[in-house]
Amino acid sequence: MSPAAFADFWAGRDLWLLPLFAGVLAAAVLSYLGVFIVLKRMVFVSAALSEISGVGVAFAFYVGALAGIDPHSHRGVPGWLDPTWFSLAFACGSAALFSLRPGHRKLAPETVVGIGYIAASALVLTILNSPRIAQEAHAVGDILFGNAVTVPPPQIVALAIAGALALLVHALVFKELLFTSYDPETAVVQGVGVFRYELLLNVATAVVISVATRAVGALPVFAFTVVPAAAALLLTERMRFTIALSVTFGIVSAAVGYYVSWVEQLPTGASMVVVASLFLAPGLLRLARRTNG
């Protein structure tokens, strides 16, 4: 990028400072959680949870329409009708469901996640196209898919709180979460409560995803829970280095992606994902060399 482009970017810092901070914060927390998600081979859980939290938002508007209340208007709206609470409730309930084992040899956990994603996508489309919320459809879309160009301060506060709570949970039971994610079969043999820790991981992830989706959008949220962690795991097998690399990749991807989108006038979320994908190249090259060698 030219010095002039950077100068123009810096001149507009009053406009991009908060959105950039929101993107970096979301990327850091999600890239950390993504290491555990990738290790558990449940990468589509984040995609499903994003869609399901979206169902909660859309459902809040539908309930508000039935009651003659617009949840997007902050005047006279009961606290229980806030879309955030519906989003969290739907996401956390689904996270608990995803933690269960179907108990059927032909029905894998991945199948349950896939069904959840498909059903949620269909429900969102159905509710958004309902005549009852036709006037609020645009507002619902902004909440569902986020907009990393403009992020209100309350969403940043909510994201910071959700991230802090998730990291606190991980700090308290880090070894157990890592053990049950990395080698669940051995954990079961040794009597470790795999379901308990898997439930804890999924619910903590659901809380962060539910809030982050509103702030930065569904696409980068899904990407940040998968791509940085995958790129880091391709480079090292030591968990401390993996986590550090994943978080670094996520932060750099959010910052550089936002800058590129601003200067080149590209979609913000997509630019972040493209930059994050570039970090896969060194690991894939290392893997190719090892395979050929």
VOROLUM-495714 format. One record per residue: chain; x, y, z of N, C-alpha, C in turn. Coordinates in steps of 0.02 Angstrom, whole numbers. Layout:
// VOROLUM-495714
 cadena    nc1    nc2    nc3   cac1   cac2   cac3    cc1    cc2    cc3
      A      X      Y      Z      X      Y      Z      X      Y      Z
...
This chain:
// VOROLUM-495714
 cadena    nc1    nc2    nc3   cac1   cac2   cac3    cc1    cc2    cc3
      A     42    -60      0      0      0      0     44     63      0
      A     23    115    -34     62    176    -39     59    216     26
      A    110    258     38    108    301     98     48    347     99
      A     26    369     39    -32    412     36    -95    376     59
      A   -101    312     40   -160    273     60   -160    264    136
      A   -101    251    164    -97    243    237   -113    309    272
      A    -90    365    242   -104    430    272   -179    443    274
      A   -213    427    219   -286    435    217   -320    390    268
      A   -294    329    274   -322    282    323   -314    310    393
      A   -255    334    409   -241    360    476   -283    422    491
      A   -296    462    440   -335    523    450   -407    507    471
      A   -431    448    452   -499    429    469   -503    385    531
      A   -453    388    574   -450    342    632   -508    351    680
      A   -538    410    682   -596    419    725   -655    375    704
      A   -656    356    641   -710    315    614   -695    240    622
      A   -631    220    615   -616    149    614   -587    121    679
      A   -572    165    727   -537    141    787   -577     89    825
      A   -640    104    840   -682     57    878   -698     -6    838
      A   -718     -1    774   -729    -62    736   -667   -106    729
      A   -610    -75    720   -548   -114    716   -534   -149    781
      A   -545   -115    836   -534   -146    902   -581   -204    912
      A   -644   -196    890   -693   -251    895   -670   -311    854
      A   -646   -299    794   -623   -354    752   -563   -390    781
      A   -516   -351    807   -456   -381    837   -474   -420    900
      A   -518   -392    941   -539   -427   1002   -574   -492    986
      A   -621   -490    939   -656   -551    920   -608   -603    891
      A   -562   -580    849   -514   -626    819   -470   -659    871
      A   -447   -621    920   -404   -649    972   -439   -703   1012
      A   -499   -689   1035   -535   -738   1077   -556   -799   1036
      A   -582   -787    976   -605   -843    935   -547   -886    910
      A   -490   -855    896   -432   -894    874   -407   -939    930
      A   -412   -915    991   -394   -957   1048   -443  -1016   1055
      A   -507  -1000   1056   -557  -1054   1062   -553  -1101   1002
      A   -534  -1076    945   -530  -1117    885   -481  -1175    890
      A   -429  -1167    930   -381  -1222    939   -416  -1283    967
      A   -459  -1273   1016   -496  -1328   1047   -548  -1356    999
      A   -580  -1312    961   -631  -1335    914   -600  -1377    859
      A   -543  -1356    833   -509  -1394    780   -483  -1460    807
      A   -456  -1459    868   -431  -1521    898   -488  -1571    907
      A   -547  -1548    923   -604  -1593    932   -637  -1612    865
      A   -610  -1585    810   -636  -1600    744   -711  -1584    739
      A   -728  -1526    765   -798  -1504    763   -799  -1432    737
      A   -766  -1422    679   -759  -1354    654   -825  -1323    632
      A   -874  -1364    615   -937  -1336    593   -983  -1318    651
      A   -961  -1331    712  -1000  -1311    770  -1008  -1235    771
      A   -953  -1200    757   -956  -1126    758  -1004  -1100    705
      A  -1003  -1130    645  -1050  -1109    593  -1122  -1121    614
      A  -1134  -1179    643  -1202  -1196    665  -1225  -1149    721
      A  -1180  -1135    769  -1198  -1091    824  -1212  -1020    800
      A  -1175   -997    750  -1188   -930    722  -1258   -927    692
      A  -1276   -979    654  -1342   -980    623  -1397   -984    676
      A  -1386  -1026    726  -1437  -1036    778  -1446   -974    820
      A  -1391   -939    836  -1398   -876    872  -1436   -825    830
      A  -1428   -830    764  -1467   -788    718  -1541   -804    722
      A  -1558   -867    731  -1628   -885    739  -1657   -851    801
      A  -1616   -849    855  -1639   -815    915  -1654   -742    904
      A  -1610   -708    866  -1621   -637    851  -1685   -628    810
      A  -1692   -668    757  -1751   -663    715  -1814   -679    754
      A  -1810   -728    798  -1868   -747    838  -1888   -691    886
      A  -1839   -655    913  -1855   -599    957  -1896   -546    920
      A  -1878   -532    857  -1916   -484    818  -1985   -511    801
      A  -1990   -576    790  -2055   -605    774  -2101   -601    835
      A  -2074   -618    893  -2114   -613    954  -2134   -540    967
      A  -2086   -494    954  -2102   -423    962  -2157   -401    915
      A  -2157   -426    853  -2209   -409    805  -2276   -434    828
      A  -2278   -494    857  -2341   -521    883  -2367   -479    940
      A  -2319   -451    980  -2340   -411   1038  -2346   -337   1021
      A  -2332   -319    958  -2336   -249    938  -2278   -207    962
      A  -2219   -239    972  -2160   -204    998  -2102   -215    950
      A  -2063   -163    937  -2004   -168    894  -1943   -176    939
      A  -1912   -236    942  -1854   -246    986  -1795   -202    968
      A  -1793   -176    905  -1737   -134    885  -1743    -63    912
      A  -1804    -45    930  -1814     21    961  -1803     15   1036
      A  -1762     57   1064  -1743     52   1134  -1792     88   1181
      A  -1849    106   1154  -1899    140   1195  -1957     94   1211
      A  -1969     84   1275  -2026     44   1296  -2020    -30   1280
      A  -1959    -53   1269  -1949   -124   1253  -1931   -161   1317
      A  -1970   -213   1336  -1953   -251   1396  -1884   -284   1389
      A  -1849   -290   1445  -1781   -317   1444  -1779   -388   1416
      A  -1830   -426   1429  -1829   -496   1407  -1835   -502   1331
      A  -1856   -448   1297  -1864   -450   1225  -1801   -428   1188
      A  -1749   -412   1224  -1686   -393   1192  -1661   -451   1150
      A  -1646   -441   1085  -1622   -496   1041  -1560   -531   1068
      A  -1520   -495   1108  -1459   -526   1135  -1476   -585   1179
      A  -1527   -579   1220  -1546   -634   1265  -1573   -693   1226
      A  -1612   -680   1176  -1637   -735   1133  -1580   -769   1098
      A  -1533   -730   1072  -1475   -757   1038  -1434   -802   1084
      A  -1421   -778   1144  -1382   -817   1192  -1418   -881   1212
      A  -1483   -875   1223  -1522   -933   1245  -1522   -988   1191
      A  -1534   -968   1129  -1535  -1016   1074  -1466  -1048   1065
      A  -1414  -1006   1067  -1346  -1032   1055  -1323  -1079   1111
      A  -1336  -1059   1173  -1314  -1101   1230  -1354  -1166   1233
      A  -1419  -1162   1218  -1459  -1223   1217  -1435  -1271   1164
      A  -1417  -1245   1105  -1392  -1287   1052  -1323  -1315   1068
      A  -1282  -1275   1101  -1215  -1299   1121  -1222  -1358   1168
      A  -1270  -1354   1214  -1281  -1411   1258  -1304  -1472   1219
      A  -1347  -1461   1169  -1371  -1517   1128  -1314  -1548   1088
      A  -1270  -1507   1062  -1213  -1533   1023  -1165  -1573   1066
      A  -1167  -1562   1132  -1122  -1598   1177  -1147  -1669   1191
      A  -1210  -1682   1177  -1238  -1748   1189  -1216  -1797   1134
      A  -1212  -1859   1152  -1197  -1911   1103  -1262  -1944   1083
      A  -1275  -1949   1017  -1340  -1976    995  -1355  -2046   1019
      A  -1303  -2086   1033  -1314  -2154   1055  -1337  -2201    999
      A  -1326  -2180    937  -1345  -2220    879  -1283  -2228    836
      A  -1267  -2289    818  -1204  -2302    783  -1204  -2271    713
      A  -1262  -2256    685  -1265  -2227    619  -1276  -2151    619
      A  -1281  -2122    679  -1294  -2051    685  -1236  -2019    724
      A  -1187  -1992    687  -1128  -1962    717  -1144  -1892    744
      A  -1104  -1867    792  -1115  -1799    817  -1114  -1747    762
      A  -1071  -1758    712  -1067  -1711    656  -1134  -1706    619
      A  -1171  -1761    618  -1236  -1760    586  -1285  -1715    623
      A  -1282  -1718    690  -1325  -1675    731  -1309  -1602    719
      A  -1244  -1586    715  -1223  -1517    702  -1248  -1495    633
      A  -1241  -1538    583  -1264  -1522    516  -1339  -1509    513
      A  -1377  -1551    548  -1450  -1541    551  -1466  -1475    583
      A  -1430  -1459    637  -1442  -1395    670  -1428  -1336    625
      A  -1374  -1341    586  -1357  -1286    540  -1410  -1278    486
      A  -1431  -1334    457  -1481  -1331    403  -1548  -1304    429
      A  -1569  -1331    486  -1633  -1309    515  -1631  -1235    533
      A  -1575  -1212    562  -1569  -1142    581  -1571  -1097    520
      A  -1535  -1116    467  -1534  -1075    407  -1605  -1069    378
      A  -1641  -1124    377  -1709  -1122    351  -1755  -1079    395
      A  -1747  -1084    460  -1789  -1044    505  -1775   -970    498
      A  -1712   -951    491  -1695   -880    483  -1727   -853    419
      A  -1720   -889    364  -1750   -867    302  -1826   -862    307
      A  -1856   -911    340  -1929   -911    347  -1953   -851    387
      A  -1920   -838    444  -1941   -783    487  -1929   -716    453
      A  -1871   -708    420  -1855   -645    388  -1904   -628    332
      A  -1931   -679    301  -1978   -668    246  -2051   -666    269
      A  -2060   -668    335  -2128   -663    362  -2154   -592    354
      A  -2216   -584    332  -2244   -516    326  -2247   -478    392
      A  -2246   -514    447  -2252   -482    512  -2191   -438    529
      A  -2132   -456    502  -2072   -417    518  -2041   -388    455
      A  -2081   -378    403  -2054   -353    340  -2020   -285    349
      A  -2047   -242    391  -2019   -175    400  -1953   -178    439
      A  -1945   -229    481  -1885   -233    523  -1833   -280    492
      A  -1845   -306    432  -1800   -355    403  -1729   -329    396
      A  -1722   -265    376  -1655   -237    369  -1619   -233    436
      A  -1655   -212    487  -1625   -207    554  -1605   -276    579
      A  -1647   -326    566  -1630   -395    585  -1567   -418    549
      A  -1562   -403    484  -1503   -422    446  -1440   -392    474
      A  -1443   -328    495  -1384   -296    525  -1363   -332    588
      A  -1412   -352    629  -1396   -386    691  -1369   -456    678
      A  -1399   -490    630  -1379   -559    616  -1309   -563    588
      A  -1294   -521    540  -1232   -529    503  -1179   -479    523
      A  -1197   -431    566  -1147   -385    591  -1122   -338    536
      A  -1082   -290    558  -1052   -243    511   -988   -217    543
      A   -931   -246    522   -868   -228    554   -847   -157    537
      A   -884   -122    494   -867    -53    478   -891     -6    533
      A   -949    -21    561   -976     19    617   -999    -29    672
      A   -968    -23    730   -985    -65    787  -1000    -20    846
      A  -1062    -20    872  -1080     22    929  -1040      2    991
      A  -1022     50   1033   -984     34   1094  -1016    -19   1139
      A  -1083    -21   1147  -1112    -74   1189  -1096   -145   1164
      A  -1091   -153   1098  -1074   -219   1071  -1002   -237   1087
      A   -958   -187   1087   -888   -199   1105   -883   -219   1179
      A   -921   -185   1221   -921   -202   1292   -947   -273   1303
      A  -1001   -290   1268  -1029   -358   1274   -979   -410   1249
      A   -944   -394   1195   -893   -440   1169   -836   -449   1218
      A   -815   -395   1249   -760   -399   1298   -781   -441   1359
      A   -842   -432   1382   -866   -470   1439   -871   -544   1422
      A   -900   -559   1363   -907   -629   1342   -838   -662   1335
      A   -791   -626   1305   -724   -653   1297   -690   -664   1363
      A   -698   -617   1409   -666   -624   1475   -695   -684   1513
      A   -760   -694   1508   -791   -751   1543   -767   -818   1513
      A   -763   -821   1447   -739   -882   1415   -667   -897   1434
      A   -625   -846   1434   -554   -856   1451   -546   -874   1525
      A   -590   -847   1567   -587   -865   1638   -603   -939   1648
      A   -655   -962   1613   -672  -1034   1617   -613  -1077   1595
      A   -582  -1057   1540   -525  -1096   1515   -466  -1093   1563
      A   -456  -1037   1595   -400  -1031   1643   -410  -1078   1702
      A   -472  -1087   1722   -487  -1129   1781   -480  -1204   1766
      A   -496  -1224   1705   -494  -1296   1688   -457  -1307   1623
      A   -402  -1272   1613   -366  -1275   1550   -342  -1345   1534
      A   -310  -1378   1582   -282  -1445   1570   -337  -1495   1552
      A   -392  -1492   1586   -447  -1539   1573   -477  -1527   1503
      A   -486  -1464   1486   -514  -1448   1420   -466  -1471   1364
      A   -402  -1460   1375   -352  -1479   1325   -349  -1556   1319
      A   -350  -1590   1375   -346  -1663   1374   -407  -1694   1340
      A   -466  -1671   1357   -527  -1699   1327   -535  -1680   1254
      A   -504  -1625   1234   -507  -1605   1163   -455  -1643   1121
      A   -396  -1652   1149   -341  -1682   1112   -347  -1759   1109
      A   -368  -1789   1164   -371  -1863   1166   -430  -1885   1209
      A   -492  -1878   1183   -551  -1894   1223   -556  -1968   1241
      A   -530  -2014   1197   -534  -2085   1212   -494  -2102   1276
      A   -433  -2076   1280   -392  -2088   1339   -423  -2056   1400
      A   -453  -1997   1391   -485  -1963   1447   -542  -2004   1475
      A   -581  -2037   1431   -635  -2080   1454   -608  -2139   1493
      A   -555  -2170   1469   -524  -2227   1502   -500  -2207   1572
      A   -474  -2148   1579   -447  -2125   1643   -501  -2095   1688
      A   -563  -2100   1667   -618  -2078   1710   -630  -2003   1711
      A   -604  -1966   1662   -615  -1894   1659   -685  -1882   1630
      A   -721  -1835   1659   -789  -1820   1635   -788  -1783   1569
      A   -783  -1820   1514   -777  -1789   1448   -838  -1747   1432
      A   -898  -1774   1446   -959  -1736   1430   -961  -1670   1466
      A   -940  -1669   1530   -942  -1608   1570   -899  -1554   1538
      A   -838  -1573   1519   -792  -1523   1492   -809  -1505   1420
      A   -837  -1552   1383   -859  -1535   1315   -918  -1487   1318
      A   -963  -1497   1366  -1019  -1452   1375   -994  -1382   1394
      A   -945  -1379   1439   -917  -1315   1460   -885  -1279   1401
      A   -847  -1316   1361   -814  -1286   1303   -866  -1260   1253
      A   -916  -1300   1238   -966  -1280   1189  -1007  -1220   1211
      A  -1026  -1218   1274  -1066  -1162   1299  -1024  -1098   1300
      A   -962  -1103   1323   -918  -1043   1322   -908  -1018   1252
      A   -899  -1064   1205   -891  -1045   1135   -955  -1014   1108
      A  -1012  -1042   1127  -1076  -1016   1103  -1087   -944   1126
      A  -1069   -929   1188  -1078   -861   1214  -1037   -811   1173
      A   -973   -829   1160   -930   -783   1122   -954   -776   1050
      A   -972   -832   1018   -995   -830    949  -1059   -789    943
      A  -1105   -798    990  -1168   -762    988  -1157   -687    989
      A  -1112   -663   1031  -1098   -592   1036  -1056   -567    978
      A  -1005   -607    960   -959   -586    906   -993   -583    838
      A  -1042   -626    827  -1076   -625    762  -1112   -559    751
      A  -1141   -531    804  -1174   -466    798  -1125   -410    785
      A  -1063   -417    812  -1015   -363    807   -978   -363    740
      A   -955   -421    717   -912   -423    658   -940   -464    600
      A   -993   -502    612  -1023   -541    557  -1010   -615    562
      A  -1053   -654    530  -1050   -727    535   -989   -756    499
      A   -972   -729    440   -917   -757    402   -850   -753    438
      A   -828   -693    461   -765   -691    498   -766   -730    563
      A   -824   -733    596   -828   -772    658   -812   -845    645
      A   -843   -873    593   -830   -942    575   -757   -951    555
      A   -731   -905    516   -661   -910    493   -612   -907    551
      A   -623   -861    598   -576   -853    653   -575   -913    701
      A   -629   -952    701   -629  -1012    744   -599  -1072    709
      A   -579  -1065    646   -553  -1122    609   -484  -1108    578
      A   -479  -1054    539   -420  -1044    498   -356  -1031    539
      A   -355   -983    586   -293   -972    624   -269  -1034    662
      A   -316  -1070    692   -297  -1130    729   -270  -1184    682
      A   -302  -1193    624   -278  -1242    576   -208  -1223    551
      A   -197  -1159    537   -132  -1136    514    -78  -1148    567
      A    -95  -1136    629    -47  -1147    683    -31  -1221    694
      A    -82  -1263    691    -72  -1335    701    -31  -1367    645
      A    -32  -1336    586      9  -1361    531     83  -1345    542
      A     97  -1296    585    166  -1275    595    198  -1305    657
      A    159  -1320    708    187  -1346    770    136  -1390    805
      A    162  -1437    844    119  -1482    883    121  -1466    957
      A    162  -1418    976    166  -1397   1046    110  -1348   1060
      A     68  -1364   1109      6  -1327   1120     17  -1254   1137
      A     68  -1239   1176     80  -1169   1194     97  -1128   1132
      A    139  -1156   1089    157  -1121   1028     96  -1118    981
      A     57  -1172    980     -2  -1173    937    -51  -1118    956
      A    -64  -1111   1020   -111  -1060   1044    -84   -990   1029
      A    -19   -980   1043     11   -915   1031      8   -896    957
      A     25   -945    914     24   -932    842    -48   -919    818
      A    -95   -958    842   -164   -950    820   -190   -881    837
      A   -179   -859    899   -202   -793    920   -167   -738    880
      A   -102   -747    868    -65   -698    828    -92   -694    757
      A   -103   -752    727   -130   -753    659   -198   -718    656
      A   -240   -731    706   -306   -701    707   -303   -626    714
      A   -261   -601    759   -256   -529    770   -229   -494    707
      A   -176   -522    678   -147   -491    618   -198   -493    560
      A   -234   -548    554   -284   -554    500   -338   -501    507
      A   -362   -490    568   -414   -440    579   -389   -370    564
      A   -328   -354    589   -301   -287    579   -285   -273    506
      A   -248   -318    475   -228   -308    405   -289   -312    360
      A   -334   -359    373   -394   -365    332   -437   -302    336
      A   -442   -273    395   -481   -211    401   -448   -155    362
      A   -381   -151    367   -345    -98    331   -354   -105    256
      A   -346   -166    231   -354   -179    159   -424   -161    136
      A   -474   -181    176   -544   -167    156   -557    -92    155
      A   -527    -55    201   -537     17    204   -505     51    143
      A   -442     33    129   -405     66     76   -432     47      7
      A   -447    -18     -2   -469    -42    -67   -545    -42    -75
      A   -581    -21    -21   -655    -20    -22   -684    -89    -38
      A   -660   -138      0   -683   -207     -7   -725   -227     54
      A   -764   -281     49   -802   -305    107   -755   -321    165
      A   -771   -295    223   -726   -302    281   -717   -374    303
      A   -773   -409    314   -768   -478    338   -731   -522    289
      A   -747   -516    226   -714   -558    175   -639   -543    172
      A   -620   -480    178   -549   -462    176   -512   -494    235
      A   -542   -494    293   -511   -526    351   -500   -601    339
      A   -550   -632    309   -545   -704    297   -491   -720    245
      A   -486   -679    194   -434   -689    143   -365   -683    174
      A   -354   -633    215   -289   -624    247   -274   -683    293
      A   -324   -706    331   -315   -763    375   -295   -825    336
      A   -325   -834    277   -310   -893    237   -238   -895    213
      A   -207   -837    206   -137   -834    184    -91   -868    234
      A   -110   -868    297    -68   -899    348    -67   -976    343
      A   -112  -1003    303   -111  -1075    292    -53  -1096    247
      A    -28  -1050    206     23  -1067    156     86  -1098    186
      A    117  -1069    238    178  -1099    266    167  -1170    291
      A    111  -1181    325     97  -1248    350     85  -1298    295
      A     49  -1278    244     37  -1323    187    101  -1339    150
      A    145  -1289    144    210  -1301    113    252  -1349    154
      A    250  -1340    220    287  -1386    264    259  -1456    259
      A    193  -1462    255    162  -1527    249    180  -1560    182
      A    182  -1521    128    199  -1548     63    271  -1573     63
      A    317  -1536     93    386  -1557     96    394  -1621    136
      A    357  -1626    191    361  -1686    232    334  -1746    194
      A    280  -1736    158    250  -1791    119    297  -1815     63
      A    327  -1767     28    371  -1784    -28    438  -1812     -2
      A    456  -1792     58    520  -1816     85    515  -1886    113
